[in-house]
Amino acid sequence: MNRCLFIVLLGFAVACGKPPAPPENKKSAPTIVTRSSGEVTFRDSLVFDKETGKLFTGLLRDVAALGAGLKAEIYFKDGRRHGLSKEWHDNGFKSLEGEWEEGLPKGEITVWTTDGLLKTTTTYDSRGNVTSRKTVPSEKLQSKVDAAVDKRDAMDKTVWKGELQAQEYETKFIELWDELRGAEKPWQVIKNFSFGKISYPEFEPEKQLSWGVRQARSSMEMRTVKWQEWLEQIKRWKVSGWRLEESEWHQESFIPKHDGFPVSLFKAVVHLYDKTSERRVIYRGRLRVLWGDDYVPVEIVVENLERLSRAGEVPFRVKNVFDLTIDDPKSQDLRNQSGPSIFPTPLVVQDLNKDGLPEVILGGSGLLYWNRGNFQFEKSQLISGHFHRFKAGVLGDFNGDQQVDWFSIGSVDRSPLSPVLFPGKTDGSGFFSEAIISRRTSGPIEFPQCITSGDVDGDGDLDVFVAQYKTPYGGGQMPTPYYDANDGFPSVLLLNDGTGRFVEATVDAGLGEKQFRRTYSASFVDWDKDGDLDLMVVSDFAGIDLYLNDGKGKFTDITSHLGKERYSFGMSHSLADFNEDGFLDIYMVGMGSTTARRLASLGLGKKGFEHLDAAPDMGYGNRLLLGNAKGRFKQASYNDQLARTGWSWGCTPWDF
């Protein structure tokens, strides 16, 4: 008992030794009113509380459907954003975060893309004006990049070891190529390119071709000279007046070791010009290079050499140049481009005023050049009194008044990109400024690349197919798969009601499955001769797609009959009966890839990535597809002669 009493008294003493604390004046924190979007109204850029009818002050908090996370947490004061704001995409990734003060953004506001891979931070001053904006990879994207780089480094040491070695040797000729392109004295560059010896063939007698072109092919007789003797030959060419105009050097294959030497096979093209005689010569051939130490060729053997020569006047000369850095109404936009690129295209050429002289339209710059004869052009605005930049366009009578109209994808009065029609004037003097605007398509119009028009449903008016491109790699996105990508912006088929107004019918017409190609060109054309317009589409990271029309605007995909001949990094195309058999043929322009062909020759690839077998077909180059009586196509047997034109963007058939 005494022990218990001691503990009680000790506790009492400690307590008594400390003055009692004054009673706390507790003030309860103000209650924050929380509402959802359905419990407020938006009026005149202000938010009102439905329950009180007053300007809303509190937290606007929205939850995603089925409770799958937050959609928004936004603080308001007197109907305006005030305080912290956070928003989320439907997939749960954060979309926005930042502070507002009395309705104005304050400091840094960060916005994330839907996939969470990019973030844009915009800085505002005290008045809500933008002072800076910067887009950078998010932490999520950076971690992906770091992992991909680590994986690439590991593969470079194993799977791609042979290709990296090939690139190291290729650098010698790439440096030569670059120096020649910028050299004022190209022969000096050639002289500085040292090697042990070179062997090259003599030529067989020349053959006369059309347009005064003479052709000579290499014979079996070879001549071998050492480098010092080669320098004397270069000196003779220079003294005789020949100038090296341009050249190309592509390493097509590589063998890491052959008879003790690494060996490369290069494809080379050299253009020479003699001003005195107006003679031009093109040399084409292959160089088999045996490499020694320090990436210096021990021996170069020239194979399959061809010489094409022509003397006399040049068939084509430049007669006029449209300088858009001067002509464009907002030329500063072209000089200081930031963000989406501004292009002068579409380029459309047609006689609008029926005087026998074709006018030139550059829709991207909103310009119409009237042809006054003798290659003299008068500049005017495409749409009089209004400046518009059009992403794509086509001419035709779309509203049935017998006048040529301008159909395009454009923005009128800062509206989103939509199908617009500017009717043609009856006197052929241009187009009315009042546009007929069709309602927007179901998918976003971001980068319309081409438009083709024709009556596809047989009702007597012109319909249109609008195809879009999507720039690869930006924002961390990759065309997937690279040989059959269908992950771009949607292409759309628009049916005309006869008045120049259009309704989308893409899916109903059977064109929905490959709607998201990254397309560069398309055409309506009747290739099976049944009286209706079929459709062909040429796309990057895919190639060609062919569709047959049943005459009522319903399309059937027949692409599969082409097999591997459909593949291409497709750009443009042209249509003509090239072999004169009475059936329409297709010439598709596609990027040729020396690297893809070299990888195939090296037999390199990674297990599980057998789809890389498509790389040589994708990088093959241009394809001439010959048509037949059944409306089907087969690549020409002589296509190799037409396949390699570098990275070409356009072509046209012309009997010049």
C-alpha positions in Angstrom: 0.0 0.0 0.0 2.8 2.4 0.9 4.4 1.7 -2.6 1.2 2.6 -4.3 0.8 5.7 -2.3 4.3 6.8 -3.3 3.6 6.4 -7.0 0.4 8.4 -6.7 2.1 11.2 -4.7 5.0 11.3 -7.2 2.7 11.7 -10.1 0.8 14.4 -8.2 4.1 16.2 -7.4 5.2 16.2 -11.1 1.9 17.5 -12.2 1.9 20.2 -9.5 5.4 21.3 -10.5 4.1 22.5 -14.0 1.7 25.4 -14.3 -1.5 24.4 -15.9 -1.8 25.2 -19.7 -4.5 27.6 -20.7 -7.5 26.2 -22.4 -7.0 25.8 -26.2 -9.1 28.1 -28.4 -9.8 25.5 -31.1 -11.2 26.9 -34.3 -12.6 24.2 -36.6 -11.3 24.2 -40.2 -13.7 25.5 -42.8 -15.7 22.8 -44.6 -14.7 22.5 -48.3 -17.8 22.1 -50.5 -17.3 19.2 -52.9 -19.3 18.8 -56.1 -19.2 16.7 -59.3 -19.6 18.1 -62.8 -23.2 17.0 -62.7 -23.9 19.2 -59.6 -22.6 22.4 -61.2 -23.5 24.4 -64.3 -21.2 26.3 -66.7 -22.3 29.7 -67.8 -20.4 32.6 -69.3 -17.1 30.9 -68.5 -18.1 30.7 -64.8 -19.1 27.7 -62.7 -22.3 27.9 -60.6 -23.5 25.5 -57.8 -26.8 24.0 -58.8 -27.9 23.6 -55.2 -27.4 27.3 -54.2 -27.5 28.9 -57.6 -24.4 30.9 -56.6 -20.9 31.1 -58.0 -19.2 27.9 -56.9 -16.5 27.9 -54.3 -15.0 24.6 -53.4 -13.6 21.4 -55.0 -14.9 20.0 -58.3 -14.2 16.3 -58.0 -15.1 13.8 -60.8 -14.6 10.0 -60.7 -14.2 7.9 -63.8 -16.9 5.5 -64.9 -17.3 2.4 -62.7 -15.1 4.1 -60.1 -12.0 3.4 -62.1 -10.0 6.3 -60.6 -10.2 10.0 -60.6 -11.0 12.2 -63.6 -10.5 15.7 -62.0 -9.8 17.5 -58.8 -10.2 21.3 -59.4 -10.5 24.0 -56.8 -12.7 27.0 -57.5 -13.3 30.4 -55.9 -16.3 32.5 -56.9 -16.8 30.5 -60.1 -13.3 30.6 -61.3 -10.4 28.1 -61.0 -8.4 29.1 -57.9 -5.8 26.8 -56.3 -4.5 23.4 -57.4 -6.0 21.6 -60.4 -5.4 18.0 -61.3 -6.9 16.1 -64.2 -6.6 12.5 -65.5 -7.0 10.8 -68.9 -9.6 8.0 -69.2 -6.8 5.4 -69.0 -5.8 6.7 -65.5 -2.7 8.6 -66.6 -2.4 12.1 -65.3 -3.3 14.7 -68.0 -2.8 18.1 -66.2 -1.5 19.6 -62.9 -0.9 23.2 -61.9 -2.0 26.2 -59.9 -4.6 28.8 -60.9 -5.4 32.2 -59.3 -8.7 33.8 -59.8 -9.2 32.1 -63.1 -5.7 32.6 -64.5 -2.9 30.0 -64.7 -0.1 30.7 -62.3 3.5 29.6 -62.6 4.0 26.2 -64.2 1.2 24.2 -65.7 2.1 20.7 -66.8 0.2 18.7 -69.4 0.8 15.0 -70.2 -0.1 13.1 -73.4 -2.6 10.3 -73.2 0.1 7.6 -73.1 2.0 9.5 -70.4 5.1 9.6 -72.5 5.5 13.3 -73.1 4.9 16.3 -70.8 4.6 19.9 -71.8 5.3 22.5 -69.1 4.0 26.0 -69.8 5.1 28.9 -67.6 2.7 31.9 -67.1 3.3 35.3 -65.6 1.1 37.1 -63.1 -1.3 38.2 -65.8 -1.7 34.7 -67.3 0.5 35.3 -70.3 2.7 32.5 -71.6 6.4 33.2 -70.9 7.8 29.8 -71.9 6.8 26.3 -73.1 8.8 23.2 -73.1 8.0 19.6 -74.1 10.2 16.9 -72.8 10.0 13.1 -72.2 8.2 12.1 -69.1 9.9 10.0 -66.5 7.9 7.1 -67.9 9.2 7.7 -71.4 12.8 8.3 -70.2 12.8 5.0 -68.4 11.6 3.2 -71.6 14.3 5.0 -73.6 17.0 4.0 -71.2 15.9 0.4 -71.2 15.7 0.4 -75.0 19.3 1.9 -75.3 20.6 -0.8 -72.9 18.9 -3.5 -75.0 20.3 -2.0 -78.2 23.8 -1.8 -76.9 23.6 -5.5 -75.9 22.3 -6.4 -79.4 25.0 -4.3 -81.1 27.6 -6.6 -79.5 25.9 -9.8 -80.6 23.1 -9.8 -83.2 24.1 -6.7 -85.2 27.9 -7.0 -84.8 28.4 -7.7 -88.5 26.2 -4.7 -89.6 28.1 -2.3 -87.3 31.3 -3.5 -88.8 29.9 -2.9 -92.3 28.9 0.6 -91.3 32.5 1.3 -90.0 33.9 0.5 -93.4 31.1 2.2 -95.3 32.1 5.5 -93.5 35.1 5.8 -95.8 32.8 6.2 -98.9 30.2 8.2 -97.0 32.8 10.8 -96.2 33.9 10.8 -99.8 30.3 11.3 -100.9 29.7 14.2 -98.4 32.9 16.0 -99.4 32.1 15.7 -103.1 28.6 17.2 -102.5 30.0 20.4 -101.0 33.3 20.6 -102.9 34.1 23.5 -105.3 37.0 21.4 -106.6 35.6 17.8 -106.7 38.6 16.4 -108.6 40.8 17.3 -105.7 38.5 15.3 -103.4 38.9 12.3 -105.7 42.6 12.7 -105.7 42.7 12.6 -101.9 40.9 9.3 -101.8 43.8 6.8 -101.6 43.9 3.1 -102.3 46.3 0.4 -103.4 45.2 -0.3 -107.0 42.0 -0.2 -109.1 40.9 -2.6 -111.9 38.2 -1.4 -114.3 36.8 -2.8 -117.6 37.2 -1.5 -121.1 34.0 -0.8 -123.0 32.2 -2.6 -125.9 31.2 -0.6 -128.9 28.4 2.0 -128.2 24.8 1.5 -129.0 22.5 4.4 -130.1 19.4 4.9 -127.9 16.6 7.4 -128.2 17.0 11.2 -127.6 20.6 11.0 -128.8 21.7 8.9 -125.8 24.6 6.5 -126.5 25.1 3.4 -124.3 28.3 1.4 -123.8 28.6 -1.7 -121.5 31.8 -3.1 -120.0 33.7 -5.9 -121.8 35.6 -8.8 -120.4 38.9 -6.9 -120.9 40.2 -5.4 -117.6 42.8 -2.7 -116.9 44.6 -2.4 -113.6 46.5 0.7 -112.4 48.0 1.7 -109.1 47.0 4.8 -107.2 49.7 7.0 -108.6 48.7 6.1 -112.2 45.1 6.8 -111.3 46.0 10.3 -110.2 47.4 10.9 -113.7 44.1 9.8 -115.3 42.2 12.2 -113.0 44.5 15.0 -114.1 43.7 14.2 -117.8 40.0 14.3 -117.1 40.3 17.6 -115.3 42.5 19.3 -118.0 40.1 18.1 -120.8 37.3 20.1 -119.2 35.2 17.4 -117.5 33.4 18.4 -114.3 32.1 16.0 -111.7 28.5 17.1 -111.2 27.1 14.6 -108.7 27.6 11.0 -107.4 26.1 8.3 -105.2 27.8 5.5 -103.3 25.8 2.8 -101.6 27.3 -0.3 -99.8 25.0 -3.1 -100.8 26.7 -6.0 -99.2 29.6 -6.8 -96.8 31.6 -9.9 -96.0 33.6 -9.6 -92.7 36.4 -11.8 -94.0 37.1 -13.2 -97.5 40.5 -14.6 -98.2 41.8 -12.7 -95.2 40.2 -9.3 -96.2 36.9 -7.6 -95.3 35.1 -7.1 -98.6 32.4 -4.5 -99.5 30.3 -4.3 -102.6 29.3 -0.7 -103.5 26.8 0.5 -106.1 28.1 3.8 -107.6 26.8 6.4 -110.0 28.9 9.3 -111.3 27.6 12.2 -113.5 30.2 14.2 -115.6 29.7 17.3 -117.7 31.8 19.0 -120.3 30.6 22.6 -120.8 32.6 23.1 -124.0 31.0 20.3 -125.9 27.8 20.2 -123.9 28.4 16.5 -123.4 27.0 14.7 -120.4 28.1 11.2 -119.2 26.7 8.9 -116.5 28.8 6.0 -115.2 27.0 3.2 -113.3 28.6 0.2 -111.8 29.6 -1.8 -108.8 32.8 -1.6 -106.8 34.2 -4.6 -105.1 36.4 -3.2 -102.3 39.0 -5.3 -100.5 39.9 -3.5 -97.3 43.3 -3.2 -95.6 44.4 -1.6 -92.4 42.9 1.7 -91.1 39.9 1.3 -93.5 42.0 2.0 -96.6 41.1 -0.1 -99.7 43.9 -2.4 -100.8 42.1 -3.0 -104.1 39.0 -1.8 -105.9 37.5 -3.9 -108.7 34.9 -2.2 -111.0 32.2 -4.5 -112.2 29.1 -4.3 -114.5 30.1 -0.8 -115.7 27.7 1.1 -118.0 28.3 4.4 -119.7 25.4 6.6 -120.9 26.4 9.8 -122.9 24.6 12.5 -124.7 25.7 15.7 -126.4 23.7 18.8 -127.3 21.0 21.0 -125.7 19.5 19.9 -122.3 15.9 18.6 -122.9 14.5 20.5 -119.9 15.3 23.9 -118.6 14.1 26.0 -115.7 11.8 28.7 -117.0 10.2 30.1 -113.9 10.6 29.8 -110.1 7.8 30.5 -107.6 9.7 31.9 -104.6 7.4 31.3 -101.7 9.8 33.0 -99.3 8.6 36.2 -101.1 5.1 35.2 -102.5 3.6 33.5 -99.4 1.3 36.0 -97.7 2.8 35.0 -94.4 6.3 34.1 -95.5 7.6 34.5 -92.0 5.7 31.4 -91.1 7.8 29.5 -93.6 11.1 30.9 -92.3 10.4 30.4 -88.6 8.6 27.2 -88.3 8.0 25.7 -84.9 5.6 22.9 -84.4 3.7 21.4 -87.3 5.4 22.0 -90.6 3.9 24.4 -93.2 4.1 23.1 -96.8 3.2 25.0 -100.0 1.5 21.8 -101.3 -1.0 20.7 -102.6 0.2 21.6 -106.1 -2.6 21.6 -108.6 -2.3 22.6 -112.3 -5.4 23.2 -114.4 -6.8 25.7 -116.9 -9.4 27.6 -114.9 -10.5 30.4 -117.3 -10.5 28.2 -120.4 -7.9 30.2 -122.3 -5.7 27.2 -123.1 -3.1 28.0 -120.5 -3.0 26.1 -117.2 -3.0 27.9 -113.9 -0.9 26.8 -110.9 -2.4 26.4 -107.4 -0.2 26.1 -104.3 -2.9 25.4 -101.7 -0.6 25.3 -98.7 0.3 29.0 -99.3 -3.2 29.9 -100.4 -1.9 31.1 -103.8 -3.3 31.0 -107.3 -0.9 31.9 -110.2 -2.8 33.0 -113.3 -1.0 32.0 -116.5 -0.5 35.0 -118.8 1.5 33.1 -121.4 5.2 32.9 -122.2 5.8 31.4 -118.7 4.6 34.7 -117.1 2.4 34.2 -114.1 0.3 36.7 -112.1 0.0 36.0 -108.4 -3.3 36.2 -106.5 -5.0 34.8 -103.4 -6.6 31.4 -104.0 -9.7 32.6 -102.2 -10.1 36.2 -102.9 -10.3 38.4 -99.8 -9.4 35.6 -97.4 -6.1 33.9 -96.6 -6.3 30.1 -96.0 -3.6 27.5 -95.8 -5.1 24.3 -97.2 -3.6 20.9 -96.3 -4.9 19.1 -99.4 -7.1 19.9 -102.3 -8.7 18.9 -105.6 -10.6 20.6 -108.4 -14.0 19.5 -109.8 -17.6 20.3 -110.2 -18.9 19.2 -106.8 -22.2 21.1 -106.6 -23.5 20.4 -110.1 -23.4 23.9 -111.5 -21.0 23.1 -114.4 -18.2 25.2 -112.8 -14.9 24.1 -111.4 -14.9 24.2 -107.6 -12.1 23.9 -105.0 -12.6 21.1 -102.5 -10.1 21.0 -99.7 -9.5 20.2 -96.0 -9.1 23.5 -94.3 -9.9 25.7 -91.3 -12.4 28.5 -91.8 -12.6 31.2 -89.2 -10.2 29.2 -87.0 -12.5 26.2 -86.9 -11.1 22.7 -86.7 -9.9 21.1 -90.0 -13.0 20.1 -91.9 -14.1 19.3 -95.5 -14.7 22.7 -97.2 -15.9 23.6 -100.7 -15.4 26.9 -102.4 -17.7 27.1 -105.5 -16.2 28.3 -108.8 -17.3 31.6 -110.4 -19.2 31.4 -113.6 -16.7 33.6 -115.5 -13.7 31.3 -114.5 -12.1 34.1 -112.5 -11.6 32.0 -109.4 -13.7 30.9 -106.4 -16.3 32.4 -104.2 -15.2 33.2 -100.7 -18.3 31.8 -99.0 -17.5 28.1 -98.2 -19.8 25.1 -98.0 -18.6 23.4 -94.9 -19.5 19.7 -94.2 -19.7 18.3 -90.8 -16.5 16.9 -89.4 -15.6 13.2 -89.9 -15.8 10.6 -87.1 -12.1 10.6 -86.6 -9.6 13.5 -86.2 -8.3 15.3 -89.3 -4.7 16.1 -88.4 -2.5 15.7 -91.5 -4.5 15.3 -94.7 -2.0 14.3 -97.4 -4.0 13.6 -100.5 -7.5 13.7 -102.0 -8.9 11.8 -104.9 -12.4 12.4 -106.4 -14.9 10.6 -108.5 -18.4 9.2 -108.6 -18.0 5.9 -106.6 -21.7 5.2 -105.9 -23.1 5.9 -109.3 -25.4 8.8 -108.3 -23.9 11.3 -110.8 -21.9 13.5 -108.4 -18.3 13.6 -107.3 -17.4 11.9 -104.1 -14.0 12.1 -102.4 -11.5 10.0 -100.5 -9.3 11.9 -98.1 -6.1 10.1 -96.9 -3.9 11.2 -94.0 -0.2 10.8 -93.1 1.1 10.5 -89.6 4.8 11.4 -89.0 6.6 8.5 -87.5 8.7 8.4 -84.3 7.4 11.6 -82.8 6.2 11.4 -79.2 7.7 7.9 -78.8 5.3 6.3 -81.3 6.6 3.9 -83.9 4.8 2.6 -87.0 3.9 -0.9 -85.9 4.4 -3.3 -87.6 6.8 -1.4 -89.8 5.7 -3.4 -92.9 1.9 -3.3 -92.3 1.3 -0.2 -90.1 -2.3 0.7 -89.5 -1.9 3.1 -86.6 -2.0 6.5 -88.2 -4.8 9.1 -88.6 -8.0 7.9 -90.3 -8.6 8.1 -94.0 -12.2 8.8 -94.9 -14.6 8.2 -97.8 -17.0 11.2 -98.2 -20.2 10.8 -100.3 -21.6 13.9 -102.0 -25.3 14.7 -101.6 -25.2 16.6 -105.0 -24.9 20.0 -103.5 -21.3 19.9 -102.4 -22.0 18.7 -98.9 -20.5 15.4 -97.8 -21.3 12.5 -95.4 -18.7 10.0 -94.2 -19.2 6.4 -95.4 -15.8 4.8 -94.8 -16.8 1.8 -92.8 -20.1 1.1 -94.7 -18.1 1.1 -97.9 -15.8 -1.6 -96.7 -12.8 0.7 -96.2 -12.6 0.6 -92.4 -10.2 -2.3 -91.9 -7.1 -0.4 -93.2 -8.4 3.1 -92.5 -5.5 4.1 -90.3 -2.7 3.7 -92.9 0.1 6.4 -93.0 -0.9 7.3 -96.6 0.9 9.5 -99.1 -1.2 9.0 -102.3 -4.5 7.5 -103.5 -6.5 7.4 -106.8 -10.0 6.4 -108.0 -9.5 4.5 -111.3 -11.4 1.9 -113.2 -8.7 -0.7 -113.8 -11.0 -3.7 -114.4 -13.0 -1.9 -117.1 -16.4 -2.6 -115.6 -17.5 1.1 -115.7 -17.0 2.0 -112.0 -14.2 3.6 -110.1 -11.9 1.3 -108.0 -9.5 2.6 -105.4 -5.8 2.3 -104.9 -3.9 3.6 -101.8 -0.2 3.9 -101.4 1.2 4.2 -97.8 4.4 4.5 -96.0 5.3 1.5 -93.8 2.9 -0.7 -95.7 2.9 -0.3 -99.5 -0.1 -0.6 -101.8 -3.7 -1.5 -101.1 -6.1 -2.3 -103.9 -9.9 -2.2 -103.7 -12.6 -3.3 -106.3 -15.8 -1.3 -106.5 -19.1 -3.1 -107.0 -20.6 0.0 -108.8 -22.6 1.1 -105.7 -19.7 2.4 -103.6 -19.0 -0.9 -101.8 -15.3 -2.0 -102.0 -13.6 -5.4 -101.8 -9.9 -5.6 -100.8 -8.0 -7.6 -103.4 -4.4 -6.7 -102.2 -3.4 -10.2 -101.2 -3.0 -11.4 -104.8 0.2 -9.2 -105.0 2.0 -11.2 -102.3 5.3 -9.6 -101.4 5.1 -7.3 -104.3 2.7 -5.1 -102.3 5.3 -4.1 -99.8 6.9 -0.7 -99.9 7.8 2.5 -98.0 5.2 3.9 -100.5 5.2 7.5 -101.5 3.5 8.3 -104.8 2.2 6.5 -107.9 1.3 7.0 -111.5 -1.1 5.2 -113.8 -0.7 4.4 -117.5 -0.6 1.6 -120.0 3.2 1.4 -119.8 3.6 -1.9 -121.8 0.8 -1.0 -124.3 -1.2 -4.2 -123.9 -4.5 -2.3 -123.4 -4.6 -2.6 -119.6 -3.8 0.0 -117.0 -0.6 -0.4 -115.1 0.7 1.1 -111.8 4.1 2.5 -111.1 4.5 2.9 -107.3 7.4 5.0 -106.0 8.9 3.7 -102.8 12.0 4.4 -100.8 14.9 2.0 -101.6 16.9 0.9 -98.6 20.5 -0.2 -99.1 20.7 -1.1 -95.4 17.8 -3.5 -95.7 19.3 -5.3 -98.6 22.7 -5.5 -96.8 21.1 -6.9 -93.7 19.5 -9.6 -95.8 22.8 -10.4 -97.5 24.5 -10.7 -94.1 21.7 -13.0 -92.9 21.4 -11.0 -89.7 18.4 -11.1 -87.4 17.1 -11.9 -84.0 15.2 -15.0 -83.0 11.6 -14.1 -82.6 11.9 -11.3 -85.1 11.4 -13.4 -88.2 9.1 -10.7 -89.6 12.4 -8.8 -90.4 12.3 -11.0 -93.5 10.0 -8.3 -94.9 12.8 -5.7 -94.7 14.3 -6.4 -98.2 10.8 -6.3 -99.8 9.9 -3.0 -97.9 13.2 -1.4 -99.0 13.2 -2.8 -102.5 12.3 0.5 -104.1 9.9 1.4 -106.9 7.5 -1.2 -108.4 5.9 -1.4 -111.8 2.8 -3.5 -111.5 1.4 -4.6 -114.9 -2.4 -5.0 -115.1 -4.3 -7.8 -116.9 -7.8 -8.5 -118.2 -9.0 -9.7 -114.8 -8.1 -6.5 -113.0 -5.1 -8.0 -111.2 -1.5 -7.0 -111.3 2.0 -8.6 -111.4 5.4 -7.0 -111.0 7.3 -6.5 -114.3 10.1 -9.0 -114.8 12.5 -6.1 -115.6 11.5 -4.2 -112.5 15.1 -4.1 -111.2 15.9 -1.5 -113.9 13.2 0.8 -112.5 13.5 0.2 -108.8 16.3 2.4 -107.7 15.7 6.2 -107.8 16.8 7.0 -104.2 14.3 8.4 -101.9 11.8 9.7 -104.4 8.6 11.5 -103.5 6.7 11.9 -106.7 6.4 10.8 -110.3 4.2 11.4 -113.4 3.8 9.5 -116.8 4.4 11.7 -119.8 5.1 11.1 -123.4 7.8 13.7 -123.8 
